[in-house]
Amino acid sequence: MQIADRISKLGTEQAFHVLARAKEMERKGINMVHMEIGDTDFDTPTVIKNACKKAIDENKTHYLPSQGLLEFRIEIAKYIAKTRGIPVEPEEVVVTPGAKPIIFYTLLATINAGDEVLVPNPGFPTYESVVNFIDAKPVPIPLIAEKNFNFDLDLLEKLINKKTKYIIVNSPQNPTGGILTHESLVRIAQLAKEHDLWVLSDEVYDKFVFEGKFESISSLPNMKERTIILNAFTKSYSMSGWRVGYGVMNKDLAKVVSNLINNSISCSPNFTQWAGIAALKAPEAIVTKMRGELKKRRDVFVKEIVKLPKVKCHCPKGGIYLFLDIRETGKTSKEVFEILFEEGHVATLSGAAFGKYGEGFLRLSFGSAPVHRIKEAVKRMQSVWHKIAE
């Protein structure tokens, strides 16, 4: 069988490859500290699990409209309207199995070959992968540690041309933990309106902001109609394996995306959508507790990790990652990753997996590592760090 040429343009998310490799080490009896995968180790809240079980018992196991369960879309619309301060109708919501399909479907629906998309770099690898796959051009917007991983707004303006169709924003950000300032969001919005651009706003980490409040670019004046909000229950409710996500977009685009779903997966699972309703109606204290634990882990991690020589650590204001600056070691991200993995038995991710501007960094997730495992990870890193910082 001959594989289509277009497949060579697809990238990959290295976290899943490293996870598989770490699991293989564990099958050999080697204890690994998992900091590679963007997941949380909290149990899915009981109220959500019970709602799913109830839905199955009530035989809510059949096809749904491709756009998603109406009752679920109504609750999503209420949530977005309340938290973003914008009017949202259920017809503007599309339900998908996780957040990635919204990236794929919306870009596929709105971008032609040769169009340009401004992509944060380092950034979530799927952005660039999908843009390449549809024969468009990803244009990196460097996120620099010295700027707290905010956009260089002057450079952003210079990168926009007649071929530019999109700006992708992600705040809090994967992999850096950076948060775009209000001033940055305002300027991005101005540029989007001046040049008639779409904005894809990845808001998956909206509930995990440790200092200050979450702000969506969709909340700014006249931005709702040109913004696609991407969100999921993956992080906020510890539901990564459930695959429950959604997009909020204008009605015309929602119809197109729904048709893409119709032609690919038919619909998202019925019973998981009822679980999503339970999540949105659950007491906010559930998420508050998770966020508090993650902040505690972050604080311990930042305090411990800076004991390593020749490293700098930007304290993330949100999300579940540390983006460790290892440039002073003189080694590549891949070299440091390999030493930590093979000899320290700590699974991390090379910053280069998130784009060329991620070179010289490591991403370490504290989402699935409680405090005692964080301390164990740093201890193991210290035991091999002489090979890295020599």
KOLSEKE-936693 format. One record per residue: residue in one letter; x, y, z of N, C-alpha, C in turn. Coordinates in steps of 0.02 Angstrom, whole numbers, padded with zeros to 5 digits, always signed. Example, Ala and Ser with C-alpha at 12.3 -4.5 7.8 and 13.67 -1.06 7.14 Angstrom:
2
A+00660-00284+00390+00615-00225+00390+00660-00165+00390
S+00642-00112+00354+00684-00053+00357+00645+00002+00394
end
This chain:
390
M+00042-00060+00000+00000+00000+00000+00044+00063+00000
Q+00027+00109-00043+00064+00172-00046+00029+00225-00004
I+00066+00257+00041+00039+00309+00084+00038+00375+00046
A-00016+00413+00054-00024+00477+00018+00031+00526+00038
D+00052+00566-00010+00106+00614+00001+00090+00663+00057
R+00025+00681+00063+00006+00732+00112+00021+00710+00184
I+00024+00645+00195+00035+00620+00263+00104+00641+00289
S+00151+00649+00244+00219+00669+00265+00220+00739+00296
K+00167+00778+00285+00164+00846+00311+00138+00848+00383
L+00110+00792+00406+00085+00791+00474+00142+00786+00524
G+00138+00826+00576+00186+00819+00631+00159+00770+00682
T+00184+00776+00743+00161+00730+00795+00168+00764+00863
E+00134+00738+00912+00141+00763+00981+00187+00715+01018
Q+00248+00737+01031+00300+00694+01059+00281+00666+01128
A+00238+00700+01164+00222+00678+01232+00197+00606+01232
F+00157+00587+01182+00129+00520+01181+00183+00467+01164
H+00231+00487+01123+00286+00441+01108+00331+00430+01169
V+00344+00484+01206+00385+00478+01266+00347+00438+01319
L+00282+00449+01325+00242+00410+01372+00247+00335+01357
A+00241+00317+01293+00246+00247+01274+00315+00219+01291
R+00365+00259+01279+00434+00237+01294+00444+00229+01370
A+00415+00274+01409+00421+00269+01482+00383+00208+01508
K+00326+00194+01478+00287+00135+01498+00327+00071+01483
E+00364+00071+01428+00406+00014+01412+00461+00004+01464
M+00489+00060+01488+00539+00056+01541+00509+00025+01604
E+00447+00045+01619+00414+00019+01679+00399-00056+01672
R+00386-00079+01612+00375-00151+01602+00439-00190+01614
K+00495-00155+01611+00560-00187+01625+00578-00182+01699
G+00533-00152+01738+00544-00147+01810+00577-00083+01832
I+00583-00034+01788+00615+00030+01805+00561+00080+01826
N+00570+00109+01884+00523+00159+01909+00536+00226+01876
M+00486+00253+01841+00493+00317+01806+00451+00370+01841
V+00476+00432+01841+00437+00489+01862+00409+00520+01798
H+00343+00522+01793+00311+00546+01732+00299+00621+01735
M+00336+00657+01692+00326+00729+01685+00321+00747+01611
E+00306+00697+01570+00305+00706+01498+00236+00722+01471
I+00184+00695+01501+00117+00700+01472+00078+00757+01503
G+00040+00792+01463+00000+00849+01487-00065+00826+01517
D-00062+00795+01574-00121+00766+01606-00119+00783+01680
T-00175+00772+01714-00177+00778+01787-00190+00709+01817
D-00167+00700+01877-00176+00634+01910-00236+00633+01957
F-00277+00685+01955-00337+00686+01997-00389+00638+01969
D-00428+00608+02013-00485+00568+01990-00538+00613+01959
T-00570+00589+01907-00628+00625+01881-00680+00631+01938
P-00706+00690+01951-00753+00699+02007-00811+00649+02004
T-00830+00625+02062-00883+00574+02067-00948+00595+02035
V-00967+00658+02042-01030+00681+02014-01031+00674+01938
I-00974+00680+01907-00969+00673+01835-00973+00599+01815
K-00937+00557+01852-00940+00485+01838-01010+00457+01848
N-01043+00480+01900-01111+00456+01913-01159+00477+01857
A-01150+00536+01831-01193+00560+01777-01184+00518+01714
C-01121+00497+01702-01108+00454+01644-01140+00386+01654
K-01132+00358+01713-01162+00292+01727-01238+00295+01720
K-01267+00349+01744-01340+00357+01740-01362+00361+01666
A-01323+00398+01627-01340+00405+01556-01337+00337+01521
I-01287+00297+01537-01282+00230+01507-01340+00187+01530
D-01356+00189+01594-01413+00150+01620-01479+00170+01587
E-01483+00234+01567-01544+00259+01535-01540+00251+01459
N-01490+00212+01436-01482+00196+01366-01469+00257+01321
K-01435+00305+01350-01413+00363+01310-01348+00345+01276
T-01354+00297+01231-01296+00265+01199-01301+00265+01123
H-01345+00306+01096-01358+00304+01024-01332+00368+00991
Y-01341+00372+00925-01319+00430+00887-01350+00494+00914
L-01312+00548+00905-01336+00616+00918-01324+00658+00856
P-01354+00717+00852-01336+00763+00797-01261+00776+00797
S-01233+00784+00738-01160+00794+00733-01135+00854+00772
Q-01177+00905+00778-01156+00966+00814-01152+00955+00889
G-01186+00904+00914-01184+00889+00985-01253+00890+01017
L-01257+00861+01075-01318+00859+01114-01342+00930+01130
L-01405+00945+01114-01430+01013+01124-01426+01033+01198
E-01445+00989+01243-01442+01006+01315-01371+01025+01336
F-01322+00991+01307-01252+01005+01323-01232+01072+01294
R-01251+01084+01232-01233+01147+01200-01265+01207+01235
I-01324+01197+01261-01356+01250+01300-01315+01267+01362
E-01290+01217+01397-01250+01228+01458-01182+01260+01441
I-01152+01238+01385-01089+01268+01364-01099+01341+01347
A-01153+01356+01310-01168+01425+01292-01177+01468+01354
K-01212+01442+01405-01221+01479+01468-01154+01492+01501
Y-01111+01440+01502-01046+01447+01536-01002+01499+01502
I-00999+01496+01436-00957+01544+01400-00985+01614+01406
A-01051+01621+01401-01082+01687+01408-01067+01717+01476
K-01071+01676+01527-01059+01700+01595-00986+01718+01607
T-00940+01676+01585-00869+01685+01601-00833+01733+01553
R-00859+01740+01492-00827+01785+01443-00864+01850+01435
G-00925+01853+01462-00963+01914+01457-00987+01930+01387
I-01002+01877+01348-01026+01886+01280-01090+01844+01270
P-01135+01865+01227-01194+01824+01213-01175+01763+01171
V-01198+01705+01191-01184+01643+01154-01248+01603+01148
E-01260+01578+01088-01318+01535+01076-01295+01463+01065
P-01337+01414+01080-01318+01344+01070-01298+01329+00998
E-01327+01366+00950-01310+01356+00879-01238+01375+00863
E-01205+01411+00910-01136+01432+00900-01086+01384+00933
V-01112+01330+00961-01070+01281+00996-01067+01216+00956
V-01007+01189+00951-00997+01123+00919-00959+01078+00967
V-00985+01019+00980-00954+00971+01027-00910+00922+00989
T-00851+00910+01015-00804+00864+00984-00772+00818+01037
P-00743+00762+01015-00708+00718+01063-00639+00747+01080
G-00637+00791+01129-00576+00826+01147-00569+00891+01108
A-00515+00927+01121-00506+00993+01090-00473+00991+01022
K-00430+00942+01011-00392+00940+00948-00436+00942+00885
P-00494+00908+00884-00535+00911+00823-00556+00983+00805
I-00565+01026+00855-00583+01095+00840-00527+01129+00802
I-00465+01116+00821-00408+01143+00784-00410+01118+00712
F-00419+01053+00705-00417+01022+00638-00475+01046+00595
Y-00536+01041+00622-00595+01056+00582-00599+01130+00563
T-00586+01175+00610-00594+01246+00595-00541+01271+00546
L-00479+01248+00553-00428+01268+00505-00442+01238+00437
L-00464+01176+00436-00481+01144+00372-00538+01180+00337
A-00584+01206+00377-00643+01238+00349-00631+01310+00325
T-00578+01342+00349-00571+01414+00337-00506+01435+00302
I-00460+01388+00292-00396+01406+00263-00385+01370+00197
N-00359+01407+00149-00341+01378+00084-00266+01368+00079
A-00246+01327+00032-00175+01316+00019-00142+01383+00005
G-00084+01395+00036-00048+01457+00026-00063+01511+00076
D-00119+01504+00113-00134+01552+00166-00082+01546+00222
E-00076+01599+00262-00028+01599+00317-00065+01604+00384
V-00038+01568+00433-00065+01566+00500-00010+01584+00549
L-00022+01634+00590+00027+01654+00641+00019+01608+00701
V+00073+01572+00717+00070+01519+00767+00120+01533+00823
P+00099+01529+00887+00146+01539+00942+00200+01485+00941
N+00262+01505+00953+00318+01458+00951+00368+01477+01006
P+00381+01433+01056+00356+01365+01062+00281+01364+01075
G+00249+01312+01047+00177+01307+01054+00153+01235+01046
F+00090+01225+01058+00059+01159+01050+00072+01133+00980
P+00104+01075+00971+00126+01052+00905+00071+01043+00853
T+00010+01030+00876-00045+01016+00829-00061+01077+00785
Y-00050+01138+00812-00064+01197+00771-00025+01194+00705
E+00040+01190+00712+00084+01191+00653+00073+01129+00609
S+00062+01072+00641+00051+01011+00605-00009+01016+00558
V-00065+01041+00583-00126+01046+00543-00117+01098+00487
V-00086+01154+00503-00075+01206+00452-00034+01177+00394
N+00018+01141+00410+00059+01110+00358+00019+01059+00318
F-00022+01021+00352-00060+00967+00320-00107+00994+00266
I-00135+01053+00278-00182+01081+00229-00148+01129+00180
D-00082+01122+00174-00042+01159+00125-00043+01235+00136
A-00055+01255+00198-00047+01325+00216+00022+01333+00248
K+00038+01394+00268+00105+01408+00295+00101+01432+00367
P+00130+01393+00414+00133+01418+00483+00190+01469+00490
V+00174+01526+00518+00224+01579+00528+00235+01585+00603
P+00294+01568+00629+00304+01568+00701+00306+01638+00732
I+00272+01645+00789+00278+01705+00830+00320+01685+00890
P+00383+01708+00894+00426+01686+00950+00399+01708+01017
L+00397+01660+01063+00380+01675+01133+00445+01672+01173
I+00468+01729+01196+00534+01734+01226+00529+01737+01303
A+00572+01698+01336+00571+01695+01409+00580+01764+01439
E+00624+01805+01409+00638+01871+01436+00578+01918+01432
K+00528+01900+01392+00466+01939+01388+00409+01903+01423
N+00426+01857+01468+00376+01817+01505+00331+01778+01457
F+00360+01760+01400+00326+01720+01349+00264+01754+01321
N+00266+01821+01319+00215+01859+01283+00238+01871+01211
F+00192+01890+01168+00210+01905+01099+00252+01969+01096
D+00298+01971+01048+00330+02034+01029+00280+02068+00981
L+00244+02116+01005+00189+02145+00967+00211+02182+00905
D+00270+02213+00907+00297+02246+00847+00313+02195+00793
L+00343+02139+00814+00358+02087+00766+00294+02056+00739
L+00245+02046+00782+00181+02018+00760+00152+02060+00704
E+00153+02126+00712+00125+02170+00661+00164+02163+00595
K+00229+02157+00600+00270+02151+00540+00259+02085+00502
L+00239+02034+00539+00229+01968+00507+00164+01963+00468
I+00118+02010+00480+00053+02007+00447+00059+02034+00376
N+00032+01996+00328+00031+02018+00258-00035+01997+00227
K-00041+02005+00161-00105+01991+00127-00124+01918+00130
K-00075+01874+00141-00090+01802+00144-00111+01779+00214
T-00100+01822+00264-00116+01803+00333-00191+01797+00343
K-00213+01741+00372-00284+01730+00384-00300+01720+00458
Y-00251+01701+00498-00264+01681+00567-00209+01704+00614
I-00228+01716+00676-00181+01719+00732-00205+01668+00783
I-00162+01623+00804-00179+01575+00856-00151+01600+00922
V-00194+01603+00972-00171+01622+01039-00188+01566+01088
N-00147+01559+01138-00156+01506+01188-00133+01535+01256
S-00180+01548+01300-00164+01579+01364-00213+01556+01417
P-00188+01526+01473-00119+01506+01488-00093+01458+01435
Q-00027+01460+01427+00003+01429+01369+00037+01362+01383
N+00032+01319+01335+00070+01256+01332+00123+01266+01278
P+00188+01262+01295+00217+01230+01354+00243+01277+01408
T+00238+01343+01399+00277+01389+01440+00244+01406+01507
G+00178+01400+01512+00143+01424+01571+00133+01499+01571
G+00151+01532+01516+00143+01604+01511+00071+01624+01500
I+00055+01685+01519-00012+01713+01510-00005+01779+01472
L-00044+01786+01419-00042+01848+01381-00072+01904+01422
T-00038+01960+01424-00063+02018+01462-00124+02048+01428
H-00161+02087+01466-00219+02122+01438-00197+02166+01380
E-00141+02200+01388-00116+02244+01335-00100+02205+01271
S-00072+02144+01280-00058+02102+01222-00122+02081+01186
L-00172+02061+01226-00235+02040+01196-00269+02097+01159
V-00266+02157+01187-00296+02216+01155-00262+02230+01088
R-00196+02226+01087-00160+02240+01024-00172+02186+00972
I-00173+02123+00994-00189+02068+00948-00258+02077+00918
A-00305+02097+00960-00374+02109+00936-00375+02166+00886
Q-00338+02220+00899-00336+02276+00853-00309+02254+00784
L-00256+02215+00786-00226+02192+00723-00274+02145+00686
A-00309+02103+00723-00357+02057+00692-00412+02096+00657
K-00436+02149+00688-00489+02189+00658-00463+02230+00599
E-00403+02258+00606-00374+02299+00552-00362+02258+00489
H-00342+02195+00498-00323+02153+00440-00375+02098+00425
D-00432+02101+00457-00487+02054+00446-00463+01981+00454
L-00436+01967+00514-00409+01900+00528-00454+01862+00576
W-00453+01796+00570-00482+01752+00620-00433+01746+00679
V-00460+01734+00738-00419+01717+00796-00444+01651+00824
L-00399+01603+00828-00414+01539+00862-00386+01545+00933
S-00431+01546+00981-00411+01556+01051-00416+01491+01089
D-00359+01461+01103-00355+01398+01140-00357+01414+01214
E-00414+01396+01246-00427+01414+01315-00434+01353+01360
V-00398+01300+01343-00403+01237+01380-00383+01244+01453
Y-00337+01291+01467-00313+01299+01536-00346+01358+01572
D-00406+01377+01550-00437+01437+01576-00450+01434+01651
K-00461+01375+01679-00476+01369+01751-00412+01361+01793
F-00355+01356+01761-00293+01348+01798-00249+01409+01792
V-00275+01465+01816-00238+01528+01821-00222+01538+01895
F-00159+01545+01912-00138+01547+01982-00136+01617+02012
E-00120+01666+01970-00119+01736+01992-00161+01777+01943
G-00206+01817+01971-00249+01857+01928-00308+01816+01902
K-00341+01842+01851-00400+01809+01823-00389+01793+01749
F-00423+01741+01727-00421+01723+01656-00456+01777+01614
E-00427+01791+01556-00457+01839+01510-00457+01809+01440
S-00514+01811+01407-00521+01786+01338-00522+01844+01289
I-00488+01835+01234-00488+01888+01183-00557+01897+01154
S-00600+01846+01160-00668+01852+01135-00709+01903+01173
S-00687+01920+01234-00724+01968+01275-00712+02040+01254
L-00661+02052+01214-00645+02120+01194-00696+02144+01141
P-00706+02210+01135-00756+02237+01089-00749+02211+01017
N-00804+02189+00990-00809+02167+00920-00762+02109+00902
M-00745+02069+00953-00700+02012+00939-00737+01945+00938
K-00797+01942+00965-00832+01877+00967-00840+01848+00897
E-00860+01891+00849-00877+01866+00783-00817+01840+00743
R-00757+01860+00763-00698+01836+00726-00655+01790+00769
T-00681+01769+00827-00644+01724+00871-00676+01655+00873
I-00634+01604+00869-00655+01535+00881-00626+01515+00948
I-00670+01501+00996-00648+01479+01062-00642+01403+01061
L-00585+01379+01083-00573+01307+01089-00566+01290+01163
N-00603+01240+01185-00597+01221+01256-00613+01147+01263
A-00598+01120+01322-00610+01049+01335-00615+01038+01410
F-00637+00979+01428-00644+00959+01498-00583+00920+01522
T-00535+00913+01477-00475+00872+01489-00438+00890+01553
K-00421+00953+01560-00381+00975+01617-00426+00995+01676
S-00474+01038+01662-00514+01069+01716-00549+01018+01759
Y-00572+00963+01729-00609+00913+01767-00574+00845+01767
S-00510+00845+01748-00470+00784+01747-00505+00729+01707
M-00521+00745+01645-00560+00700+01602-00523+00686+01536
S-00457+00680+01539-00419+00672+01477-00441+00612+01436
G-00455+00556+01469-00475+00496+01433-00547+00495+01411
W-00586+00543+01433-00656+00546+01414-00666+00575+01345
R-00619+00617+01324-00622+00651+01259-00686+00692+01251
V-00691+00745+01289-00748+00791+01286-00721+00862+01275
G-00737+00891+01219-00715+00959+01204-00767+00995+01162
Y-00752+01058+01147-00800+01097+01108-00768+01159+01079
G-00802+01188+01030-00783+01252+01001-00843+01298+01002
V-00829+01363+01008-00881+01414+01004-00862+01460+00946
M-00907+01467+00898-00892+01503+00835-00957+01529+00805
N-00951+01568+00752-01013+01594+00723-01054+01538+00692
K-01119+01549+00683-01164+01496+00663-01147+01466+00596
D-01126+01507+00549-01111+01481+00482-01052+01433+00485
L-01000+01451+00522-00943+01406+00529-00962+01343+00567
A-01005+01351+00618-01027+01293+00657-01061+01241+00612
K-01099+01264+00563-01132+01218+00517-01081+01180+00475
V-01029+01216+00452-00977+01184+00412-00939+01133+00453
V-00920+01152+00513-00883+01107+00557-00925+01046+00574
S-00990+01056+00585-01034+01000+00599-01037+00951+00541
N-01034+00977+00480-01034+00933+00421-00969+00894+00416
L-00914+00925+00435-00851+00888+00437-00854+00831+00488
I-00885+00845+00545-00895+00793+00596-00939+00737+00568
N-00993+00757+00533-01039+00710+00503-01002+00662+00456
N-00954+00689+00419-00918+00650+00369-00859+00612+00398
S-00842+00623+00460-00782+00590+00488-00799+00545+00547
I-00828+00572+00600-00841+00531+00660-00915+00525+00677
S-00958+00555+00636-01031+00555+00646-01052+00601+00703
C-01028+00586+00764-01044+00628+00822-00999+00607+00880
S-00997+00650+00930-00962+00632+00992-01006+00585+01032
P-00976+00544+01077-01015+00496+01116-01071+00528+01155
N-01127+00495+01157-01187+00520+01190-01178+00528+01266
F-01159+00473+01299-01157+00474+01372-01103+00519+01401
T-01048+00530+01364-00997+00576+01389-01021+00648+01388
Q-01067+00664+01343-01094+00731+01341-01140+00745+01401
W-01176+00695+01424-01215+00703+01485-01168+00712+01545
A-01111+00679+01542-01061+00689+01595-01035+00761+01593
G-01027+00788+01532-01005+00858+01525-01054+00907+01556
I-01118+00893+01548-01169+00935+01580-01160+00935+01656
A-01148+00876+01684-01138+00870+01756-01077+00910+01778
A-01024+00909+01736-00963+00947+01753-00978+01022+01757
L-01014+01047+01708-01029+01119+01707-01075+01140+01764
K-01115+01094+01788-01160+01109+01844-01130+01092+01912
A-01071+01062+01913-01040+01041+01975-01017+01102+02016
P-01011+01094+02082-00988+01149+02124-00918+01172+02103
E-00909+01237+02100-00844+01266+02080-00789+01244+02128
A-00807+01225+02188-00758+01203+02238-00716+01144+02213
I-00745+01104+02169-00708+01046+02142-00647+01069+02103
V-00657+01119+02060-00601+01145+02020-00555+01186+02064
T-00583+01224+02110-00542+01265+02155-00492+01222+02194
K-00514+01163+02216-00470+01117+02252-00413+01093+02207
M-00430+01074+02145-00378+01052+02098-00327+01108+02086
R-00353+01168+02073-00309+01225+02059-00263+01239+02118
G-00290+01235+02179-00250+01246+02239-00193+01195+02245
E-00208+01132+02230-00157+01080+02232-00104+01092+02179
L-00125+01112+02119-00077+01125+02065-00032+01183+02082
K-00060+01235+02113-00019+01292+02133+00032+01271+02185
K+00012+01229+02232+00059+01204+02282+00116+01165+02249
R+00099+01124+02201+00150+01085+02165+00197+01132+02127
R+00167+01182+02094+00208+01230+02057+00259+01264+02103
D+00235+01288+02160+00278+01325+02206+00336+01281+02231
V+00321+01218+02248+00373+01172+02270+00423+01159+02214
F+00396+01148+02155+00439+01132+02097+00487+01189+02081
V+00460+01250+02079+00502+01308+02063+00556+01317+02116
K+00538+01307+02179+00586+01314+02234+00642+01263+02229
E+00624+01201+02212+00673+01147+02210+00716+01148+02147
I+00685+01162+02090+00719+01154+02026+00777+01203+02017
V+00771+01262+02047+00823+01312+02038+00887+01295+02076
K+00885+01241+02115+00945+01218+02149+00994+01185+02100
L+00968+01167+02041+01012+01138+01990+01055+01194+01960
P+01120+01180+01949+01163+01231+01920+01147+01243+01846
K+01159+01305+01826+01152+01325+01755+01081+01317+01728
V+01031+01331+01770+00962+01332+01746+00928+01396+01769
K+00877+01415+01732+00832+01469+01752+00761+01443+01746
C+00718+01467+01789+00649+01442+01789+00600+01499+01790
H+00563+01508+01737+00508+01555+01734+00450+01526+01774
C+00426+01562+01824+00371+01536+01865+00306+01542+01826
P+00275+01486+01807+00214+01490+01767+00156+01520+01805
K+00119+01564+01773+00061+01595+01804-00002+01554+01794
G+00003+01503+01752-00055+01461+01739-00034+01396+01707
G-00083+01351+01696-00068+01288+01664-00040+01236+01711
I-00005+01187+01683+00021+01131+01724+00094+01115+01707
Y+00131+01164+01681+00199+01150+01658+00250+01200+01684
L+00311+01174+01695+00370+01216+01701+00407+01212+01635
F+00432+01269+01612+00472+01270+01550+00542+01291+01571
L+00584+01242+01583+00649+01252+01615+00701+01275+01564
D+00733+01331+01578+00785+01359+01535+00852+01325+01550
I+00876+01285+01503+00939+01248+01513+00993+01272+01465
R+00985+01330+01436+01032+01354+01385+01103+01361+01411
E+01110+01378+01475+01177+01388+01502+01217+01323+01508
T+01184+01266+01504+01220+01202+01508+01261+01189+01445
G+01242+01221+01390+01278+01210+01327+01255+01148+01290
K+01210+01112+01318+01184+01051+01285+01116+01064+01253
T+01100+01023+01204+01036+01030+01171+00980+01002+01216
S+00920+01021+01201+00863+00996+01239+00859+00920+01234
K+00872+00894+01174+00869+00822+01163+00922+00786+01205
E+00982+00813+01208+01036+00782+01247+01017+00780+01322
V+00990+00834+01348+00971+00836+01418+00913+00789+01431
F+00865+00789+01385+00809+00742+01391+00833+00670+01397
E+00879+00650+01354+00902+00581+01352+00938+00561+01417
I+00979+00606+01443+01014+00591+01506+00965+00583+01563
L+00917+00628+01567+00867+00624+01620+00824+00561+01613
F+00807+00544+01552+00764+00486+01540+00801+00421+01554
E+00859+00411+01524+00895+00348+01527+00931+00337+01593
E+00957+00390+01622+00998+00383+01682+00963+00407+01745
G+00922+00460+01739+00887+00486+01797+00817+00455+01805
H+00794+00424+01750+00727+00394+01749+00672+00444+01765
V+00682+00504+01736+00632+00557+01739+00611+00572+01667
A+00547+00563+01651+00523+00574+01584+00500+00647+01577
T+00534+00684+01534+00517+00754+01521+00503+00761+01446
L+00501+00821+01421+00496+00832+01349+00546+00885+01328
S+00579+00872+01272+00624+00922+01244+00584+00983+01221
G+00610+01042+01237+00575+01103+01215+00571+01108+01140
A+00618+01076+01105+00618+01079+01032+00557+01043+01003
A+00524+01001+01042+00463+00968+01019+00406+01018+01009
F+00415+01079+01033+00363+01130+01028+00382+01186+00979
G+00433+01174+00938+00454+01223+00889+00525+01245+00900
K+00552+01279+00849+00624+01296+00851+00641+01343+00909
Y+00593+01384+00930+00608+01430+00985+00602+01397+01054
G+00586+01332+01053+00586+01294+01115+00653+01261+01129
E+00698+01263+01081+00764+01235+01092+00798+01271+01151
G+00832+01232+01193+00864+01260+01252+00819+01258+01314
F+00762+01224+01308+00715+01219+01364+00692+01147+01371
L+00665+01131+01430+00630+01068+01442+00561+01084+01468
R+00511+01044+01447+00445+01050+01477+00436+00994+01528
L+00417+01014+01589+00404+00965+01642+00333+00977+01669
S+00292+00926+01665+00223+00932+01689+00219+00915+01763
F+00187+00960+01801+00174+00945+01871+00101+00926+01881
G+00065+00918+01825-00006+00899+01829-00016+00830+01856
S+00029+00784+01839+00020+00715+01860+00074+00692+01909
A+00106+00741+01941+00159+00725+01989+00145+00760+02055
P+00122+00723+02107+00111+00754+02172+00177+00777+02202
V+00173+00813+02257+00233+00846+02285+00289+00797+02299
H+00274+00739+02326+00328+00692+02343+00362+00666+02280
R+00326+00661+02224+00357+00639+02161+00397+00696+02129
I+00374+00757+02140+00412+00815+02115+00480+00817+02150
K+00480+00808+02216+00543+00808+02253+00588+00750+02232
E+00557+00692+02218+00595+00635+02195+00625+00649+02126
A+00586+00682+02083+00611+00698+02016+00672+00743+02020
V+00668+00795+02061+00724+00842+02068+00786+00807+02097
K+00774+00762+02145+00828+00723+02174+00863+00682+02121
R+00824+00650+02079+00853+00609+02025+00890+00653+01974
M+00862+00711+01960+00895+00757+01914+00962+00780+01941
Q+00963+00794+02006+01025+00816+02038+01079+00762+02034
S+01057+00698+02037+01106+00643+02037+01142+00636+01970
V+01112+00660+01916+01144+00654+01849+01162+00721+01819
W+01147+00775+01856+01156+00841+01826+01229+00858+01812
H+01275+00825+01847+01346+00838+01833+01365+00819+01762
K+01328+00773+01733+01341+00754+01663+01312+00805+01614
I+01266+00845+01639+01233+00895+01597+01267+00963+01602
A+01286+00982+01663+01314+01049+01675+01390+01049+01681
E+01422+00995+01658+01495+00991+01665+01531+01041+01621
end
